[in-house]
Amino acid sequence: MEHPALKNKTFATLLALLLGWLVLVLLVVAGLRRRGRLSPELARKLVHAALGLTAAAFPWLFGAALA
């Protein structure tokens, strides 16, 4: 059974884009960290900043998609 919100194609597209963004941030930071270009502290701060700002935008992003 499909969740009612996923029937809205705008919402489903936005959700897929956000998931892709979150995975991209994690992969880029992890790759830079493994190559020694980022300290563990900076890598952690970058991930927290990127994901925190993304999460802060959820009310506006999802509010517009579900309206």
Backbone hydrogen bonds, N-H to C=O, Kabsch-Sander energy under -0.5 kcal/mol:
donor,donor_aa,acceptor,acceptor_aa,energy
6,L,3,H,-1.1
7,K,4,P,-1.2
8,N,5,A,-1.0
9,K,7,K,-0.8
12,A,8,N,-2.3
13,T,9,K,-2.4
14,L,10,T,-2.4
15,L,11,F,-2.6
16,A,12,A,-2.1
17,L,13,T,-2.5
18,L,14,L,-2.5
19,L,15,L,-2.2
20,G,16,A,-2.3
21,W,17,L,-2.4
22,L,18,L,-2.5
23,V,19,L,-2.3
24,L,20,G,-2.4
25,V,21,W,-2.6
26,L,22,L,-2.1
27,L,23,V,-2.6
28,V,24,L,-2.7
29,V,25,V,-2.4
30,A,26,L,-2.3
31,G,27,L,-2.4
32,L,28,V,-2.5
33,R,29,V,-2.4
34,R,30,A,-2.5
35,R,31,G,-1.7
36,G,33,R,-1.3
37,R,32,L,-2.2
38,L,32,L,-0.8
43,A,39,S,-2.7
44,R,40,P,-2.3
45,K,41,E,-2.3
46,L,42,L,-2.7
47,V,43,A,-2.2
48,H,44,R,-2.5
49,A,45,K,-2.6
50,A,46,L,-2.7
51,L,47,V,-2.7
52,G,48,H,-2.2
53,L,49,A,-2.5
54,T,50,A,-1.8
55,A,51,L,-2.6
56,A,52,G,-2.2
57,A,53,L,-1.0
57,A,54,T,-0.7
58,F,55,A,-1.1
61,L,57,A,-2.7
62,F,58,F,-3.1
63,G,58,F,-0.6
63,G,59,P,-1.5
64,A,60,W,-1.8
65,A,61,L,-1.7
66,L,62,F,-2.0
67,A,63,G,-0.7
